[in-house]
Amino acid sequence: MDANYQGLFYSIETSIEKKKQLFEKSPSRYIVRAMLATLFLTLGTAIAVITAQSAENVAQGSGKFLYSFMFSWSLVMIIYMNAELGTSNMMYTTIGVHRELLTVKKAVTILFACLLFNLIGGILSSYLVSLTSTFQDLPADHFLFTAIEHKLEKTPLQVFTEGIFANVIVNTAVYCTIRMKDDAGKVMAMIFIIFIFAFLGFEHVIANFSSFPLAYFASGGAIAGMTNTAVLTNLFFAALGNYVGGGLVIGLVYSWLNRGDHVYLD
């Protein structure tokens, strides 16, 4: 690559080096940043489902639109607060291995740690949010509960396929924010791109790390179809699909497209 190149993959390689250094020099700080990602996702999910239910009470069918719009702000918080999100790190770690910035072992270790502490952060944040007054005595047909019931009814193939598309969308939003210089443009791009996967109901494993426990705690465990098997099946196939979409389709493919002696670089 040209030494003067300052484009997309210069920024991505710089980010990979920063993540690697933080993980090696201060694992505790990396862990906190991973937990912060699901704190912001939980807050985004919370306002999204409450807004959606309020909209449904006024105009039936409007809830999904407002849910998708409000949920999109989660990624804005994650990006601007420099939190570590497992689904974007699927892209970063795969590129890191492809470009020999990370060993396979180091990439897997970083990604596993990120996913684990995203999960822990999601459970903890969801429990605390469920204790707030807004989430007390929600009706059984609340938007939050019906949305989770629908997720748990999906087949493994549906979850896997939707997981691919979800993380293609998420990492497309990440790429766009890297390339854009204006903050207002970045925010608008994130909101409208994330809106796609939220409105279509695609499966994002880290978002489910927040929404599943929030629904469980807020309902007192009374969600139809929420068994250990159903939850673990959803999370497994969503994570697998997310890796294909973010790690392979976006990460590996675009890393390959931007290697070699040619001028068509992003």
N, C-alpha and C positions, 0 to 999 in steps of 0.2 A: 504494500500500500504506500502511496506517495507520502513522504514525510510531512508535507504541507497539508495533507488531508485533515479536515476538521469537521467532518460530517457526522452522520448518525452513528456509525460504528466506532468512531473515535470516542464519542460520549458514552456509548455502551461499554466499551472496553475499560474506560476510566471508572465507570460505576462498578464493574466487576472487580477491579483492583481494590476499590474502596470497601466493598462488601467483604472481600477476602481478608483484607487487613484488619477490619473491625472484628471479624469473627475470630481471627487468630490472636489479636492483641487484647481484646476485651469481650469475651463471650457473653458476659453478663449484659453489656450494653446492646449486643446484637439480640439477645433474648428479649430485652425490654422493648426494643423496636418491633420485634415480631409480635409481641403481645399488644402493642399499641395499634397495630394494623387491625386486629379484630375488635379492639375497643371502638375505633372509628366505624368499622362495619356494623357493629351492634347498634351504635347510635344512629347510623344511617338507616338501618333496618327498622329501628324503633319508630322514628319519625315517619318513615315511609308507610308502615302498616297502620299507624294511627291516622295519618292523613287520608289514606285510602279508605279506611272505614268511615271517616267523617264525610268523604265525598260520596260514598255509596249511600249514605243516609239521605243525601240531598238528591242525587241523580244516579240511579242504578246503572252500573257499567262504567262509571267514571273513575272508580277506585283504582283499577289497574293502571290507568294512564298516570294518575298522580303518584301512585306507588313507584312506578318506574322513574319518574322525574326526580322524586325526592331521594330514592335509593342511589341515584347516580352521583349525588354529592359525597357519598362514601369514598369514592376514588379520589375526589378532589382533596379531601382531608388526608388520605393516606399519602398521596404524592407530595402535597405541600408540607406535611409534617414529617416527611422522610421516614415513614414506617416500612417495615419489611413484610411484604405480601408474598405468600407462597406461590401463588399462581403466576406472578410476574417473575419470580425467581426461578420458576421452571424454564422460562426463556433465558434469563441471565446465565444460569448454571450450564445450560446446554451450549450456549454460545461460548462460555468460558472453556468448556472441554474441547469444542471444535477448534477454537483458536489457540489451544494449548496454554491458556492462562490459568486453568485449573486442572488438576488431575481428576480422574473419575471419582476416586475415593473422596477427595476434598469437596467436589461438587455435590455428591450424594450426602455427605455429612452436613454441609451448609443447608441444602434443601430440606433434609429430614428435620434438622433443628428448627428451621423456619416454620415448617408445617406443624410440628409438635407444639411449638409455643403460640402459633396462631390458634390452634385448637384450645390450649389452656386459657389463652386470653379471651377467646370467644365464650367459653363456658363461664369463666369468672365474670366477665362484663355482662353477659346475659342474665346471670343470677342477680347481680346487683340492680340492673335495670328492672327486672321483674318485681323487685321490692318497692319500686316507686309507685306513687298513688295512681298514675296513669294506667298501670298494668294490673291493677287490682280489680277482681270481679269482671273480667271481660266476658261477654256472652259467648256461648259455645259456637255460634256461627260467625264469630269475628273474622275479619279478613286474614289476620295472622294465622289462625287455626285452619281455616279452609285452604289457604295457600300451601301449608305444610302437608295437609292430608293429600292434596293433589300431587305434590312432589313424591310422596311415599307410594302412590299408586302406579308410578311409571315403571316400565320394564327396564332391566339392566341395559338393553340395547338403546332404549330411548335416552336414559341417563348418560350413557357413554357418548352417544352422538351429540346430544345437547351440550355435554361437557367440552367437546372439541370446539364447537362454535362459540361457546361462552368465552373460552380463553383465547381464541383467535381475536374476538372483539376486545377483550381486556388488554391484550398486548398490542393491538393496533392503537388503542387509546394511549398506551405508554409510549409507543413510537412517535405518535403525533405530538405528545407533550415535549418529547426530547427535541424534536425538530422545530417546534414553534418557539419564538422568542417573546411574544407578547403574553402577559399573564391572562388578560381577558380572553384572548383567543384560546389559550390552553384550557381554561375553565369551560368555555363553551364546547370545545372539542370533546373533552372528557364527558360532559353531561350528555351530549347528544349521541356519542358513540356507546357509552354504557347503557343508555336508554334502550338501545336495540336488544341487548341480551336480557335486560330486566323485563321489558315488555313482552318479549317472546317466551319468557319463562325458562330460559336455558339454565343448565345446572353448573354452579360454581362452587367448588368444594369449600372454599374459605368462607364464602357468604353463608353456606349451610352450617359451618362451624358456629355461626352466630344465630341464625334463624331457628335451627332445630332446638338448641337449649333454651332460647328465649320462649319459644312456643311451649316447650315442656314445663319450664318453671312457671310461666304465666297461667298455664292451664291446670297446674297441679298434677301433671302427667296424664291428663285425660284426652290426648289426641288420638283420634281413630287411626289405627294402622301403625302407630308409632311403637314398633317392637325393636328390640336390639338388632334382629336380623335385617329388618327393613331399613333401619338407619345406617347400619354398617354397609349394606349393599349399595345404598345410594352414595355414601361417601366414597367407597372404593371405586365404583365405576365413574363417578364424577371426577375424582382425582386422576384416574387413568385417562379419561377423555380430555381433561384440562391439560395433562402433560402432552398428549398428542397435538392438541391445538396450539398451546403456547410454546412448548419446548421444541416440537418438531416442525409444525406447519409455519409458525412465525419465526421462532428462534433459529433452528437449524437451516431452514430454507433461505432465510434472508442473510444469515451468516455466509452461506455458500454463494449466494448471489453477489455478495460484496467482497469476495476473495479473488485475487488474481490480478493480472496486469491488464486492466481495461478501464475505460473512463466512465462507464455507467455505474457509478457508486451512489448510494443513498446519502 
